[in-house]
């Protein structure tokens, strides 16, 4: 029972002193930044590249199928 209360006290102490630790690598706090930065989405170049690849794949697939039917 005594060990249980000691660990609870240590945890409570760590959380009470959390605001005093302002150096990097400490406890994560978002108090100063209420809206954290969002991850960047896809760029226009990424979307155009993906559309171009799908256009090539879908455009050449009938040609490849026709070639396979004629040769095989």
PyMOL Python script that loads the backbone (N, CA, C, O; Angstrom):
from pymol import cmd

cmd.read_pdbstr("""\
ATOM      1  N   UNK A   1       0.823  -1.190   0.000  1.00  0.00           N
ATOM      2  CA  UNK A   1       0.000   0.000   0.000  1.00  0.00           C
ATOM      3  C   UNK A   1       0.871   1.259   0.000  1.00  0.00           C
ATOM      4  O   UNK A   1       0.546   2.247  -0.659  1.00  0.00           O
ATOM      5  N   UNK A   2       1.961   1.216   0.732  1.00  0.00           N
ATOM      6  CA  UNK A   2       2.837   2.380   0.828  1.00  0.00           C
ATOM      7  C   UNK A   2       3.499   2.672  -0.520  1.00  0.00           C
ATOM      8  O   UNK A   2       3.644   3.833  -0.902  1.00  0.00           O
ATOM      9  N   UNK A   3       3.904   1.613  -1.246  1.00  0.00           N
ATOM     10  CA  UNK A   3       4.540   1.803  -2.552  1.00  0.00           C
ATOM     11  C   UNK A   3       3.556   2.402  -3.546  1.00  0.00           C
ATOM     12  O   UNK A   3       3.937   3.215  -4.388  1.00  0.00           O
ATOM     13  N   UNK A   4       2.309   2.008  -3.450  1.00  0.00           N
ATOM     14  CA  UNK A   4       1.298   2.531  -4.364  1.00  0.00           C
ATOM     15  C   UNK A   4       1.103   4.038  -4.159  1.00  0.00           C
ATOM     16  O   UNK A   4       1.001   4.787  -5.131  1.00  0.00           O
ATOM     17  N   UNK A   5       1.051   4.476  -2.923  1.00  0.00           N
ATOM     18  CA  UNK A   5       0.865   5.905  -2.665  1.00  0.00           C
ATOM     19  C   UNK A   5       2.108   6.701  -3.062  1.00  0.00           C
ATOM     20  O   UNK A   5       2.002   7.855  -3.477  1.00  0.00           O
ATOM     21  N   UNK A   6       3.287   6.083  -2.935  1.00  0.00           N
ATOM     22  CA  UNK A   6       4.520   6.774  -3.317  1.00  0.00           C
ATOM     23  C   UNK A   6       4.554   6.994  -4.830  1.00  0.00           C
ATOM     24  O   UNK A   6       4.937   8.069  -5.292  1.00  0.00           O
ATOM     25  N   UNK A   7       4.153   5.972  -5.608  1.00  0.00           N
ATOM     26  CA  UNK A   7       4.168   6.140  -7.063  1.00  0.00           C
ATOM     27  C   UNK A   7       3.125   7.164  -7.505  1.00  0.00           C
ATOM     28  O   UNK A   7       3.359   7.928  -8.442  1.00  0.00           O
ATOM     29  N   UNK A   8       1.989   7.178  -6.839  1.00  0.00           N
ATOM     30  CA  UNK A   8       0.969   8.171  -7.173  1.00  0.00           C
ATOM     31  C   UNK A   8       1.476   9.578  -6.871  1.00  0.00           C
ATOM     32  O   UNK A   8       1.217  10.510  -7.633  1.00  0.00           O
ATOM     33  N   UNK A   9       2.196   9.735  -5.762  1.00  0.00           N
ATOM     34  CA  UNK A   9       2.752  11.043  -5.407  1.00  0.00           C
ATOM     35  C   UNK A   9       3.794  11.491  -6.428  1.00  0.00           C
ATOM     36  O   UNK A   9       3.845  12.663  -6.801  1.00  0.00           O
ATOM     37  N   UNK A  10       4.626  10.545  -6.879  1.00  0.00           N
ATOM     38  CA  UNK A  10       5.651  10.900  -7.856  1.00  0.00           C
ATOM     39  C   UNK A  10       5.027  11.324  -9.177  1.00  0.00           C
ATOM     40  O   UNK A  10       5.491  12.275  -9.806  1.00  0.00           O
ATOM     41  N   UNK A  11       3.981  10.628  -9.600  1.00  0.00           N
ATOM     42  CA  UNK A  11       3.310  11.007 -10.846  1.00  0.00           C
ATOM     43  C   UNK A  11       2.664  12.385 -10.707  1.00  0.00           C
ATOM     44  O   UNK A  11       2.758  13.219 -11.607  1.00  0.00           O
ATOM     45  N   UNK A  12       2.013  12.610  -9.580  1.00  0.00           N
ATOM     46  CA  UNK A  12       1.381  13.899  -9.351  1.00  0.00           C
ATOM     47  C   UNK A  12       2.427  15.008  -9.365  1.00  0.00           C
ATOM     48  O   UNK A  12       2.195  16.079  -9.927  1.00  0.00           O
ATOM     49  N   UNK A  13       3.558  14.756  -8.758  1.00  0.00           N
ATOM     50  CA  UNK A  13       4.632  15.741  -8.698  1.00  0.00           C
ATOM     51  C   UNK A  13       5.158  16.058 -10.103  1.00  0.00           C
ATOM     52  O   UNK A  13       5.445  17.213 -10.415  1.00  0.00           O
ATOM     53  N   UNK A  14       5.281  15.032 -10.945  1.00  0.00           N
ATOM     54  CA  UNK A  14       5.785  15.243 -12.303  1.00  0.00           C
ATOM     55  C   UNK A  14       4.830  16.114 -13.111  1.00  0.00           C
ATOM     56  O   UNK A  14       5.272  16.970 -13.877  1.00  0.00           O
ATOM     57  N   UNK A  15       3.528  15.904 -12.950  1.00  0.00           N
ATOM     58  CA  UNK A  15       2.569  16.699 -13.703  1.00  0.00           C
ATOM     59  C   UNK A  15       2.449  18.122 -13.162  1.00  0.00           C
ATOM     60  O   UNK A  15       2.178  19.048 -13.927  1.00  0.00           O
ATOM     61  N   UNK A  16       2.643  18.308 -11.878  1.00  0.00           N
ATOM     62  CA  UNK A  16       2.579  19.655 -11.322  1.00  0.00           C
ATOM     63  C   UNK A  16       3.757  20.499 -11.789  1.00  0.00           C
ATOM     64  O   UNK A  16       3.606  21.698 -12.021  1.00  0.00           O
ATOM     65  N   UNK A  17       4.920  19.888 -11.927  1.00  0.00           N
ATOM     66  CA  UNK A  17       6.115  20.620 -12.325  1.00  0.00           C
ATOM     67  C   UNK A  17       6.301  20.672 -13.837  1.00  0.00           C
ATOM     68  O   UNK A  17       7.341  21.132 -14.308  1.00  0.00           O
ATOM     69  N   UNK A  18       5.323  20.214 -14.603  1.00  0.00           N
ATOM     70  CA  UNK A  18       5.473  20.142 -16.057  1.00  0.00           C
ATOM     71  C   UNK A  18       5.608  21.527 -16.680  1.00  0.00           C
ATOM     72  O   UNK A  18       6.358  21.693 -17.642  1.00  0.00           O
ATOM     73  N   UNK A  19       4.907  22.516 -16.160  1.00  0.00           N
ATOM     74  CA  UNK A  19       4.957  23.853 -16.760  1.00  0.00           C
ATOM     75  C   UNK A  19       6.279  24.560 -16.509  1.00  0.00           C
ATOM     76  O   UNK A  19       6.576  25.555 -17.172  1.00  0.00           O
ATOM     77  N   UNK A  20       7.072  24.076 -15.577  1.00  0.00           N
ATOM     78  CA  UNK A  20       8.364  24.699 -15.292  1.00  0.00           C
ATOM     79  C   UNK A  20       9.446  24.247 -16.264  1.00  0.00           C
ATOM     80  O   UNK A  20      10.491  24.888 -16.371  1.00  0.00           O
ATOM     81  N   UNK A  21       9.204  23.155 -16.968  1.00  0.00           N
ATOM     82  CA  UNK A  21      10.198  22.592 -17.888  1.00  0.00           C
ATOM     83  C   UNK A  21       9.927  23.128 -19.290  1.00  0.00           C
ATOM     84  O   UNK A  21       9.093  22.574 -20.007  1.00  0.00           O
ATOM     85  N   UNK A  22      10.610  24.188 -19.692  1.00  0.00           N
ATOM     86  CA  UNK A  22      10.361  24.806 -20.991  1.00  0.00           C
ATOM     87  C   UNK A  22      11.396  24.436 -22.040  1.00  0.00           C
ATOM     88  O   UNK A  22      11.343  24.965 -23.150  1.00  0.00           O
ATOM     89  N   UNK A  23      12.325  23.561 -21.737  1.00  0.00           N
ATOM     90  CA  UNK A  23      13.338  23.204 -22.724  1.00  0.00           C
ATOM     91  C   UNK A  23      12.794  22.171 -23.707  1.00  0.00           C
ATOM     92  O   UNK A  23      11.790  21.511 -23.438  1.00  0.00           O
ATOM     93  N   UNK A  24      13.468  22.042 -24.846  1.00  0.00           N
ATOM     94  CA  UNK A  24      13.026  21.116 -25.887  1.00  0.00           C
ATOM     95  C   UNK A  24      13.126  19.681 -25.402  1.00  0.00           C
ATOM     96  O   UNK A  24      14.012  19.341 -24.618  1.00  0.00           O
ATOM     97  N   UNK A  25      12.216  18.846 -25.869  1.00  0.00           N
ATOM     98  CA  UNK A  25      12.226  17.440 -25.507  1.00  0.00           C
ATOM     99  C   UNK A  25      11.474  17.153 -24.227  1.00  0.00           C
ATOM    100  O   UNK A  25      11.472  16.016 -23.754  1.00  0.00           O
ATOM    101  N   UNK A  26      10.837  18.156 -23.658  1.00  0.00           N
ATOM    102  CA  UNK A  26      10.089  17.972 -22.423  1.00  0.00           C
ATOM    103  C   UNK A  26       8.695  17.442 -22.722  1.00  0.00           C
ATOM    104  O   UNK A  26       8.458  16.849 -23.774  1.00  0.00           O
ATOM    105  N   UNK A  27       7.804  17.654 -21.819  1.00  0.00           N
ATOM    106  CA  UNK A  27       6.427  17.208 -21.981  1.00  0.00           C
ATOM    107  C   UNK A  27       5.770  18.059 -23.067  1.00  0.00           C
ATOM    108  O   UNK A  27       5.963  19.274 -23.115  1.00  0.00           O
ATOM    109  N   UNK A  28       4.997  17.415 -23.932  1.00  0.00           N
ATOM    110  CA  UNK A  28       4.367  18.111 -25.049  1.00  0.00           C
ATOM    111  C   UNK A  28       3.265  19.020 -24.523  1.00  0.00           C
ATOM    112  O   UNK A  28       2.415  18.592 -23.743  1.00  0.00           O
ATOM    113  N   UNK A  29       3.285  20.260 -24.949  1.00  0.00           N
ATOM    114  CA  UNK A  29       2.275  21.217 -24.532  1.00  0.00           C
ATOM    115  C   UNK A  29       1.867  22.045 -25.737  1.00  0.00           C
ATOM    116  O   UNK A  29       2.720  22.530 -26.480  1.00  0.00           O
ATOM    117  N   UNK A  30       0.562  22.208 -25.933  1.00  0.00           N
ATOM    118  CA  UNK A  30       0.070  23.022 -27.048  1.00  0.00           C
ATOM    119  C   UNK A  30      -0.620  24.279 -26.526  1.00  0.00           C
ATOM    120  O   UNK A  30      -1.436  24.873 -27.231  1.00  0.00           O
ATOM    121  N   UNK A  31      -0.309  24.682 -25.320  1.00  0.00           N
ATOM    122  CA  UNK A  31      -0.947  25.873 -24.771  1.00  0.00           C
ATOM    123  C   UNK A  31      -0.609  27.121 -25.574  1.00  0.00           C
ATOM    124  O   UNK A  31      -1.475  27.971 -25.781  1.00  0.00           O
ATOM    125  N   UNK A  32       0.627  27.244 -26.028  1.00  0.00           N
ATOM    126  CA  UNK A  32       1.033  28.437 -26.768  1.00  0.00           C
ATOM    127  C   UNK A  32       0.583  28.397 -28.221  1.00  0.00           C
ATOM    128  O   UNK A  32       0.559  29.436 -28.880  1.00  0.00           O
ATOM    129  N   UNK A  33       0.228  27.236 -28.731  1.00  0.00           N
ATOM    130  CA  UNK A  33      -0.161  27.085 -30.128  1.00  0.00           C
ATOM    131  C   UNK A  33      -1.497  26.341 -30.182  1.00  0.00           C
ATOM    132  O   UNK A  33      -1.506  25.116 -30.295  1.00  0.00           O
ATOM    133  N   UNK A  34      -2.628  27.057 -30.104  1.00  0.00           N
ATOM    134  CA  UNK A  34      -3.917  26.370 -30.056  1.00  0.00           C
ATOM    135  C   UNK A  34      -4.261  25.644 -31.352  1.00  0.00           C
ATOM    136  O   UNK A  34      -5.029  24.682 -31.330  1.00  0.00           O
ATOM    137  N   UNK A  35      -3.710  26.082 -32.476  1.00  0.00           N
ATOM    138  CA  UNK A  35      -3.974  25.432 -33.754  1.00  0.00           C
ATOM    139  C   UNK A  35      -2.654  24.953 -34.340  1.00  0.00           C
ATOM    140  O   UNK A  35      -1.982  25.714 -35.037  1.00  0.00           O
ATOM    141  N   UNK A  36      -2.266  23.706 -34.073  1.00  0.00           N
ATOM    142  CA  UNK A  36      -0.977  23.222 -34.600  1.00  0.00           C
ATOM    143  C   UNK A  36      -0.988  23.191 -36.121  1.00  0.00           C
ATOM    144  O   UNK A  36      -2.044  23.099 -36.747  1.00  0.00           O
ATOM    145  N   UNK A  37       0.210  23.269 -36.708  1.00  0.00           N
ATOM    146  CA  UNK A  37       0.316  23.274 -38.164  1.00  0.00           C
ATOM    147  C   UNK A  37      -0.206  21.966 -38.733  1.00  0.00           C
ATOM    148  O   UNK A  37       0.075  20.886 -38.213  1.00  0.00           O
ATOM    149  N   UNK A  38      -0.969  22.083 -39.809  1.00  0.00           N
ATOM    150  CA  UNK A  38      -1.503  20.892 -40.449  1.00  0.00           C
ATOM    151  C   UNK A  38      -0.491  20.368 -41.448  1.00  0.00           C
ATOM    152  O   UNK A  38       0.370  21.102 -41.932  1.00  0.00           O
ATOM    153  N   UNK A  39      -0.612  19.080 -41.749  1.00  0.00           N
ATOM    154  CA  UNK A  39       0.285  18.495 -42.734  1.00  0.00           C
ATOM    155  C   UNK A  39      -0.055  19.046 -44.112  1.00  0.00           C
ATOM    156  O   UNK A  39      -1.216  19.300 -44.434  1.00  0.00           O
ATOM    157  N   UNK A  40       0.973  19.219 -44.903  1.00  0.00           N
ATOM    158  CA  UNK A  40       0.768  19.724 -46.257  1.00  0.00           C
ATOM    159  C   UNK A  40       0.079  18.660 -47.102  1.00  0.00           C
ATOM    160  O   UNK A  40       0.379  17.472 -46.974  1.00  0.00           O
ATOM    161  N   UNK A  41      -0.841  19.080 -47.963  1.00  0.00           N
ATOM    162  CA  UNK A  41      -1.525  18.144 -48.834  1.00  0.00           C
ATOM    163  C   UNK A  41      -0.727  17.899 -50.099  1.00  0.00           C
ATOM    164  O   UNK A  41       0.450  18.249 -50.190  1.00  0.00           O
ATOM    165  N   UNK A  42      -1.381  17.297 -51.060  1.00  0.00           N
ATOM    166  CA  UNK A  42      -0.720  17.036 -52.335  1.00  0.00           C
ATOM    167  C   UNK A  42      -0.556  18.346 -53.100  1.00  0.00           C
ATOM    168  O   UNK A  42      -1.443  19.199 -53.090  1.00  0.00           O
ATOM    169  N   UNK A  43       0.567  18.489 -53.751  1.00  0.00           N
ATOM    170  CA  UNK A  43       0.783  19.673 -54.572  1.00  0.00           C
ATOM    171  C   UNK A  43       0.144  19.461 -55.938  1.00  0.00           C
ATOM    172  O   UNK A  43      -0.248  18.347 -56.287  1.00  0.00           O
ATOM    173  N   UNK A  44       0.045  20.537 -56.701  1.00  0.00           N
ATOM    174  CA  UNK A  44      -0.524  20.441 -58.048  1.00  0.00           C
ATOM    175  C   UNK A  44       0.325  19.529 -58.919  1.00  0.00           C
ATOM    176  O   UNK A  44      -0.205  18.778 -59.737  1.00  0.00           O
ATOM    177  N   UNK A  45       1.636  19.592 -58.748  1.00  0.00           N
ATOM    178  CA  UNK A  45       2.525  18.719 -59.514  1.00  0.00           C
ATOM    179  C   UNK A  45       2.298  17.252 -59.214  1.00  0.00           C
ATOM    180  O   UNK A  45       2.353  16.417 -60.117  1.00  0.00           O
ATOM    181  N   UNK A  46       2.043  16.928 -57.951  1.00  0.00           N
ATOM    182  CA  UNK A  46       1.770  15.538 -57.580  1.00  0.00           C
ATOM    183  C   UNK A  46       0.500  15.026 -58.256  1.00  0.00           C
ATOM    184  O   UNK A  46       0.465  13.908 -58.769  1.00  0.00           O
ATOM    185  N   UNK A  47      -0.533  15.852 -58.250  1.00  0.00           N
ATOM    186  CA  UNK A  47      -1.811  15.442 -58.848  1.00  0.00           C
ATOM    187  C   UNK A  47      -1.673  15.297 -60.357  1.00  0.00           C
ATOM    188  O   UNK A  47      -2.185  14.338 -60.935  1.00  0.00           O
ATOM    189  N   UNK A  48      -0.984  16.242 -61.003  1.00  0.00           N
ATOM    190  CA  UNK A  48      -0.791  16.146 -62.454  1.00  0.00           C
ATOM    191  C   UNK A  48       0.049  14.927 -62.823  1.00  0.00           C
ATOM    192  O   UNK A  48      -0.216  14.275 -63.833  1.00  0.00           O
ATOM    193  N   UNK A  49       1.064  14.614 -62.011  1.00  0.00           N
ATOM    194  CA  UNK A  49       1.901  13.441 -62.277  1.00  0.00           C
ATOM    195  C   UNK A  49       1.065  12.168 -62.175  1.00  0.00           C
ATOM    196  O   UNK A  49       1.181  11.281 -63.021  1.00  0.00           O
ATOM    197  N   UNK A  50       0.221  12.072 -61.143  1.00  0.00           N
ATOM    198  CA  UNK A  50      -0.620  10.887 -60.971  1.00  0.00           C
ATOM    199  C   UNK A  50      -1.616  10.756 -62.121  1.00  0.00           C
ATOM    200  O   UNK A  50      -1.832   9.658 -62.635  1.00  0.00           O
ATOM    201  N   UNK A  51      -2.223  11.874 -62.526  1.00  0.00           N
ATOM    202  CA  UNK A  51      -3.159  11.818 -63.654  1.00  0.00           C
ATOM    203  C   UNK A  51      -2.446  11.422 -64.945  1.00  0.00           C
ATOM    204  O   UNK A  51      -2.996  10.679 -65.758  1.00  0.00           O
ATOM    205  N   UNK A  52      -1.234  11.915 -65.131  1.00  0.00           N
ATOM    206  CA  UNK A  52      -0.475  11.554 -66.327  1.00  0.00           C
ATOM    207  C   UNK A  52      -0.133  10.079 -66.370  1.00  0.00           C
ATOM    208  O   UNK A  52      -0.239   9.444 -67.420  1.00  0.00           O
ATOM    209  N   UNK A  53       0.275   9.529 -65.239  1.00  0.00           N
ATOM    210  CA  UNK A  53       0.597   8.096 -65.192  1.00  0.00           C
ATOM    211  C   UNK A  53      -0.639   7.262 -65.487  1.00  0.00           C
ATOM    212  O   UNK A  53      -0.571   6.303 -66.256  1.00  0.00           O
ATOM    213  N   UNK A  54      -1.781   7.621 -64.877  1.00  0.00           N
ATOM    214  CA  UNK A  54      -3.006   6.855 -65.136  1.00  0.00           C
ATOM    215  C   UNK A  54      -3.453   7.004 -66.593  1.00  0.00           C
ATOM    216  O   UNK A  54      -3.984   6.058 -67.175  1.00  0.00           O
ATOM    217  N   UNK A  55      -3.245   8.163 -67.175  1.00  0.00           N
ATOM    218  CA  UNK A  55      -3.590   8.352 -68.587  1.00  0.00           C
ATOM    219  C   UNK A  55      -2.754   7.442 -69.471  1.00  0.00           C
ATOM    220  O   UNK A  55      -3.271   6.828 -70.405  1.00  0.00           O
ATOM    221  N   UNK A  56      -1.465   7.356 -69.177  1.00  0.00           N
ATOM    222  CA  UNK A  56      -0.588   6.478 -69.962  1.00  0.00           C
ATOM    223  C   UNK A  56      -0.993   5.024 -69.782  1.00  0.00           C
ATOM    224  O   UNK A  56      -1.079   4.280 -70.758  1.00  0.00           O
ATOM    225  N   UNK A  57      -1.243   4.613 -68.547  1.00  0.00           N
ATOM    226  CA  UNK A  57      -1.606   3.210 -68.288  1.00  0.00           C
ATOM    227  C   UNK A  57      -2.916   2.857 -68.979  1.00  0.00           C
ATOM    228  O   UNK A  57      -2.999   1.840 -69.667  1.00  0.00           O
ATOM    229  N   UNK A  58      -3.935   3.685 -68.800  1.00  0.00           N
ATOM    230  CA  UNK A  58      -5.233   3.380 -69.403  1.00  0.00           C
ATOM    231  C   UNK A  58      -5.223   3.573 -70.916  1.00  0.00           C
ATOM    232  O   UNK A  58      -5.967   2.903 -71.632  1.00  0.00           O
ATOM    233  N   UNK A  59      -4.392   4.474 -71.401  1.00  0.00           N
ATOM    234  CA  UNK A  59      -4.315   4.684 -72.846  1.00  0.00           C
ATOM    235  C   UNK A  59      -3.586   3.562 -73.562  1.00  0.00           C
ATOM    236  O   UNK A  59      -3.949   3.213 -74.685  1.00  0.00           O
ATOM    237  N   UNK A  60      -2.574   2.995 -72.942  1.00  0.00           N
ATOM    238  CA  UNK A  60      -1.807   1.926 -73.584  1.00  0.00           C
ATOM    239  C   UNK A  60      -2.367   0.531 -73.339  1.00  0.00           C
ATOM    240  O   UNK A  60      -2.000  -0.404 -74.051  1.00  0.00           O
ATOM    241  N   UNK A  61      -3.234   0.366 -72.367  1.00  0.00           N
ATOM    242  CA  UNK A  61      -3.731  -0.981 -72.074  1.00  0.00           C
ATOM    243  C   UNK A  61      -4.490  -1.605 -73.251  1.00  0.00           C
ATOM    244  O   UNK A  61      -4.294  -2.796 -73.492  1.00  0.00           O
ATOM    245  N   UNK A  62      -5.347  -0.888 -74.006  1.00  0.00           N
ATOM    246  CA  UNK A  62      -5.977  -1.528 -75.168  1.00  0.00           C
ATOM    247  C   UNK A  62      -4.958  -1.904 -76.244  1.00  0.00           C
ATOM    248  O   UNK A  62      -5.105  -2.925 -76.916  1.00  0.00           O
ATOM    249  N   UNK A  63      -3.934  -1.080 -76.402  1.00  0.00           N
ATOM    250  CA  UNK A  63      -2.896  -1.378 -77.390  1.00  0.00           C
ATOM    251  C   UNK A  63      -2.161  -2.653 -77.007  1.00  0.00           C
ATOM    252  O   UNK A  63      -1.904  -3.505 -77.857  1.00  0.00           O
ATOM    253  N   UNK A  64      -1.826  -2.785 -75.740  1.00  0.00           N
ATOM    254  CA  UNK A  64      -1.110  -3.977 -75.273  1.00  0.00           C
ATOM    255  C   UNK A  64      -1.991  -5.212 -75.391  1.00  0.00           C
ATOM    256  O   UNK A  64      -1.517  -6.271 -75.801  1.00  0.00           O
ATOM    257  N   UNK A  65      -3.275  -5.089 -75.035  1.00  0.00           N
ATOM    258  CA  UNK A  65      -4.194  -6.235 -75.151  1.00  0.00           C
ATOM    259  C   UNK A  65      -4.344  -6.636 -76.615  1.00  0.00           C
ATOM    260  O   UNK A  65      -4.307  -7.827 -76.925  1.00  0.00           O
ATOM    261  N   UNK A  66      -4.511  -5.682 -77.514  1.00  0.00           N
ATOM    262  CA  UNK A  66      -4.635  -5.998 -78.940  1.00  0.00           C
ATOM    263  C   UNK A  66      -3.376  -6.685 -79.455  1.00  0.00           C
ATOM    264  O   UNK A  66      -3.459  -7.652 -80.212  1.00  0.00           O
ATOM    265  N   UNK A  67      -2.210  -6.188 -79.045  1.00  0.00           N
ATOM    266  CA  UNK A  67      -0.940  -6.794 -79.461  1.00  0.00           C
ATOM    267  C   UNK A  67      -0.841  -8.226 -78.953  1.00  0.00           C
ATOM    268  O   UNK A  67      -0.422  -9.121 -79.688  1.00  0.00           O
ATOM    269  N   UNK A  68      -1.227  -8.445 -77.691  1.00  0.00           N
ATOM    270  CA  UNK A  68      -1.157  -9.795 -77.117  1.00  0.00           C
ATOM    271  C   UNK A  68      -2.112 -10.743 -77.843  1.00  0.00           C
ATOM    272  O   UNK A  68      -1.785 -11.913 -78.043  1.00  0.00           O
ATOM    273  N   UNK A  69      -3.286 -10.252 -78.238  1.00  0.00           N
ATOM    274  CA  UNK A  69      -4.232 -11.117 -78.947  1.00  0.00           C
ATOM    275  C   UNK A  69      -3.741 -11.448 -80.353  1.00  0.00           C
ATOM    276  O   UNK A  69      -3.958 -12.559 -80.835  1.00  0.00           O
ATOM    277  N   UNK A  70      -3.091 -10.510 -81.008  1.00  0.00           N
ATOM    278  CA  UNK A  70      -2.614 -10.753 -82.366  1.00  0.00           C
ATOM    279  C   UNK A  70      -1.375 -11.645 -82.392  1.00  0.00           C
ATOM    280  O   UNK A  70      -1.223 -12.472 -83.291  1.00  0.00           O
ATOM    281  N   UNK A  71      -0.501 -11.481 -81.424  1.00  0.00           N
ATOM    282  CA  UNK A  71       0.746 -12.248 -81.418  1.00  0.00           C
ATOM    283  C   UNK A  71       0.517 -13.632 -80.837  1.00  0.00           C
ATOM    284  O   UNK A  71       1.051 -14.611 -81.358  1.00  0.00           O
ATOM    285  N   UNK A  72      -0.254 -13.733 -79.784  1.00  0.00           N
ATOM    286  CA  UNK A  72      -0.415 -15.023 -79.096  1.00  0.00           C
ATOM    287  C   UNK A  72      -1.357 -15.959 -79.794  1.00  0.00           C
ATOM    288  O   UNK A  72      -1.582 -17.074 -79.323  1.00  0.00           O
TER     289      UNK A  72
END
""", "prot")
cmd.dss("prot")
cmd.show_as("cartoon", "prot")
cmd.util.cbc("prot")
cmd.orient("prot")
